[in-house]
Amino acid sequence: MSDPDKTIAFQGSPGAYSDLACRSVRPEMTTLPCRDFEGTFAAVHEGKAALAVIPIDNSLAGRVADIHHLLPDSGLHIIAEHFQRVDHHLLALEGARVEDLTHVHSHVHALGQCRALIRELGLEPVVHADTAGAAAEVAAGGDKTQAAIASHLAGEIDGLVSLRANIEDAEHNTTRFLIMAREPVVPHPKAGRLITSLVFRVRNVPAALYKALGGFATNGVNMTKLESYMIGGHFSATGFYADVEGHPDERLVKLALEELDFYSSEVKVLGVYPAHPLRSGGAPGETE
């Protein structure tokens, strides 16, 4: 058993892009694969891991399904963010040749992100629950006509070779991850560029959202992300996830949050943390 204080949990199979993100963020820690997001959060709560790495959105696929519902009740705090460049590889068994391939296995998003190559090679796509699981299945099958689209890490773990690298259609394919812990790690307000993540619900009155967000505009606080999500399956109950630049103790941010609180039935700060270098033009894959 690895030391829980030196363990970082993620959702997925070994070799998944979340696994790769964990190793990029905390290379000194041991990664712990979990079946689902709830299990990933539980690993931290139960002391099996010190940190959890959770994907929140992708530059091509958009937001990760269900994560906005889970974050508010996770009981964890966001302490950092990480932008991971997605480099897809065409993986196959040792000795396989590109011209002999007939099928390619992967997650539906990965298959969609590599349409050009799949069309060029005339391969039949096969959908799997995740990229790493697809690679493991191809490795176990022993059929040299079968390939997988996954990370180079998945290939290393499963003993597959990369026949083609960087096969994604879009060069900007990047996933944003949140690093979460049991206790908050709140930086000093003057500790550089900071992001505050929060969720809120507006009162069920006309123009409530417009009024709630007005404080950010009048106080010059930049909101970099705003997404809505349904609460409890009710069309009339809507929650919002937002990222804003700045620290809650900064005067202008504080004023904006006070106005938000006045027009909202609930405001919950999920974390305050340093902005990743990519937000300022850094290279994908840089750690925070």
C-alpha positions in Angstrom: 0.0 0.0 0.0 1.3 3.4 -0.9 1.5 6.3 1.6 -2.0 8.1 1.5 -0.2 11.4 2.0 1.7 10.7 -1.2 -1.2 9.4 -3.2 -3.4 11.3 -5.7 -6.7 9.9 -6.9 -8.4 10.1 -10.3 -11.4 8.7 -12.1 -10.6 6.1 -14.8 -8.2 3.3 -15.6 -4.4 3.4 -15.4 -3.1 5.3 -18.3 -6.1 7.6 -18.7 -5.6 11.2 -19.4 -6.6 12.0 -15.8 -3.7 9.6 -14.7 -1.4 11.6 -17.0 -2.6 14.8 -15.5 -1.9 13.5 -12.0 1.6 12.6 -12.9 2.1 16.1 -14.5 0.7 17.9 -11.5 2.4 15.8 -8.7 5.1 13.6 -10.3 6.3 12.7 -6.8 3.0 11.1 -5.8 1.5 7.7 -6.6 -1.7 7.7 -8.7 -4.8 5.9 -7.5 -7.4 4.9 -10.1 -11.1 5.1 -9.0 -14.3 3.8 -10.7 -16.2 7.1 -10.7 -16.0 10.7 -9.5 -17.8 9.8 -6.3 -15.2 7.2 -5.6 -12.5 9.7 -6.3 -13.9 12.2 -3.8 -14.4 9.3 -1.3 -10.7 8.3 -1.6 -9.7 11.7 -0.3 -12.4 11.8 2.5 -11.5 8.3 3.6 -7.8 9.1 3.8 -6.7 6.8 0.9 -5.4 9.8 -1.0 -4.3 13.3 -0.2 -5.6 14.9 -3.4 -8.1 14.3 -6.2 -7.7 15.4 -9.8 -11.0 16.1 -11.6 -11.5 17.1 -15.2 -14.0 19.9 -15.6 -14.0 20.8 -19.3 -12.2 20.2 -22.6 -11.5 22.8 -25.3 -13.3 20.6 -27.9 -15.9 18.5 -26.0 -17.0 21.2 -23.6 -17.8 20.5 -19.9 -17.5 17.1 -18.4 -20.9 15.6 -17.8 -22.3 15.6 -14.2 -19.3 17.2 -12.6 -21.1 20.5 -11.8 -23.7 18.5 -9.9 -21.0 16.7 -7.9 -18.6 19.5 -7.0 -20.8 21.5 -4.6 -21.5 18.4 -2.4 -18.0 16.8 -2.8 -16.9 18.3 0.6 -13.5 19.0 -1.0 -11.8 22.3 -1.8 -10.2 23.4 -5.1 -6.5 24.2 -4.4 -5.2 24.4 -7.9 -6.0 24.0 -11.6 -4.0 22.3 -14.4 -4.3 22.4 -18.2 -3.3 19.1 -19.8 -2.6 19.0 -23.5 -4.4 15.9 -25.1 -1.9 14.1 -27.4 -3.7 11.1 -28.9 -1.7 8.1 -30.1 -2.7 5.3 -32.4 -1.7 2.3 -30.3 -1.5 -1.3 -31.4 0.3 -4.6 -30.6 4.0 -5.0 -31.2 4.6 -5.9 -34.8 1.2 -4.5 -36.0 1.2 -2.5 -39.2 -0.9 0.5 -40.0 -2.0 -0.9 -43.3 -3.3 -4.1 -41.6 -5.6 -2.3 -39.1 -9.4 -2.7 -39.5 -10.8 -1.3 -36.2 -10.0 1.4 -33.8 -11.2 1.4 -30.1 -11.6 4.5 -27.8 -13.9 6.8 -25.9 -16.5 8.5 -28.1 -14.9 11.9 -27.7 -11.4 10.6 -28.6 -12.8 9.0 -31.7 -14.6 12.2 -32.7 -11.4 14.2 -32.1 -9.4 12.0 -34.5 -11.9 11.8 -37.4 -9.4 12.7 -40.1 -7.0 9.8 -39.4 -9.8 7.3 -39.0 -11.2 8.4 -42.3 -7.8 8.3 -43.9 -7.1 4.8 -42.8 -10.6 3.5 -43.4 -10.9 2.2 -39.8 -14.2 1.1 -38.1 -14.6 3.0 -34.8 -15.5 1.0 -31.7 -16.8 3.0 -28.7 -15.5 2.3 -25.2 -16.2 3.8 -21.8 -12.7 5.3 -21.7 -9.5 5.6 -23.7 -7.3 3.6 -21.3 -9.8 0.8 -21.0 -9.9 0.6 -24.8 -6.1 0.3 -24.9 -6.1 -2.4 -22.2 -8.7 -4.4 -24.2 -6.7 -4.2 -27.4 -3.7 -5.4 -25.5 -5.6 -8.3 -24.0 -7.2 -9.3 -27.3 -3.9 -10.1 -29.1 -5.3 -9.1 -32.5 -2.9 -7.0 -34.7 -5.8 -5.7 -36.8 -7.2 -3.8 -33.7 -5.9 -0.5 -32.5 -6.8 2.0 -29.8 -6.7 5.8 -29.5 -5.2 6.7 -26.1 -2.3 8.4 -24.3 1.3 7.3 -24.6 1.1 6.4 -20.9 -1.7 3.9 -21.6 0.6 2.4 -24.3 3.5 2.1 -21.9 1.3 0.5 -19.2 -0.3 -2.0 -21.6 2.7 -2.8 -23.7 1.4 -1.3 -26.9 3.4 0.6 -29.5 2.5 4.0 -31.0 2.0 3.7 -34.7 1.1 7.4 -35.0 1.5 10.2 -32.5 -0.5 13.5 -32.1 -3.3 12.3 -34.3 -6.0 14.6 -33.0 -7.6 16.9 -35.6 -7.2 20.1 -33.5 -3.9 21.2 -32.0 -5.6 23.1 -29.2 -7.1 20.0 -27.7 -6.7 20.7 -24.0 -8.5 19.5 -20.8 -8.7 21.6 -17.7 -8.4 19.8 -14.4 -9.1 20.8 -10.8 -6.9 19.7 -8.0 -8.9 19.1 -4.8 -8.1 18.5 -1.1 -9.8 18.0 2.2 -8.7 21.4 3.5 -8.6 24.7 1.6 -5.2 26.2 0.7 -6.1 29.9 0.3 -3.3 32.0 -1.1 -2.6 35.6 0.0 -4.7 38.2 -2.0 -1.5 39.6 -3.4 0.0 36.2 -4.4 -0.3 36.9 -8.1 -3.1 36.1 -10.5 -5.9 34.2 -8.6 -9.1 32.4 -9.6 -12.1 32.0 -7.3 -14.5 29.2 -8.2 -18.1 29.3 -6.8 -21.6 27.9 -7.3 -24.8 29.8 -6.7 -28.5 29.7 -7.2 -30.6 32.8 -8.1 -33.9 33.6 -6.6 -36.9 32.7 -8.7 -37.8 36.3 -9.7 -37.6 38.2 -13.0 -34.1 39.3 -14.1 -32.5 37.7 -11.0 -29.4 36.5 -12.9 -28.9 39.9 -14.5 -29.1 41.6 -11.1 -26.9 39.0 -9.4 -24.1 39.4 -11.9 -24.4 43.2 -12.0 -21.9 43.6 -9.2 -19.1 41.9 -11.2 -19.7 44.4 -14.1 -19.9 47.5 -11.9 -16.8 46.5 -9.9 -14.8 45.5 -12.9 -14.3 41.9 -11.8 -13.7 39.6 -14.8 -15.8 36.4 -14.9 -14.0 33.8 -17.0 -16.6 31.1 -16.8 -20.3 30.8 -16.2 -22.3 27.7 -16.7 -25.8 26.6 -15.7 -27.0 23.2 -14.5 -30.3 21.8 -13.5 -30.8 21.0 -9.8 -32.7 17.9 -8.7 -34.2 17.4 -12.1 -36.5 20.4 -11.8 -36.7 22.8 -14.8 -37.4 25.7 -12.5 -34.4 25.1 -10.2 -31.1 26.2 -11.8 -27.6 26.4 -10.4 -24.6 28.2 -11.8 -20.9 27.5 -11.7 -18.6 30.5 -12.1 -14.9 31.3 -12.2 -13.9 34.9 -11.5 -10.5 36.5 -11.4 -9.3 37.7 -8.0 -9.5 36.9 -4.3 -12.7 37.1 -2.2 -10.9 39.4 0.3 -10.0 42.0 -2.5 -12.3 45.0 -2.1 -13.9 44.9 -5.6 -14.4 41.1 -5.6 -15.9 41.3 -2.1 -18.4 43.9 -3.2 -19.3 41.8 -6.2 -19.8 38.8 -4.1 -22.0 40.7 -1.6 -24.3 41.8 -4.5 -24.4 38.3 -5.8 -25.3 37.0 -2.3 -28.1 39.6 -2.1 -29.9 38.3 -5.2 -29.0 34.6 -4.7 -30.5 31.9 -2.5 -27.2 30.3 -2.0 -23.5 31.1 -2.8 -20.7 28.7 -2.1 -17.0 29.3 -2.8 -15.4 26.0 -3.9 -11.8 27.3 -3.8 -9.4 30.1 -4.3 -6.2 29.2 -6.2 -3.4 30.4 -8.5 -4.3 30.8 -12.2 -2.5 28.2 -14.4 0.2 29.7 -16.7 -1.9 28.7 -19.8 -4.4 31.5 -18.9 -1.5 33.9 -19.6 -0.3 32.3 -22.7 1.9 29.5 -21.2 2.4 26.2 -22.9 -0.1 23.4 -22.3 1.2 20.8 -19.8 2.9 23.4 -17.6 2.1 22.7 -14.0 0.8 25.3 -11.6 
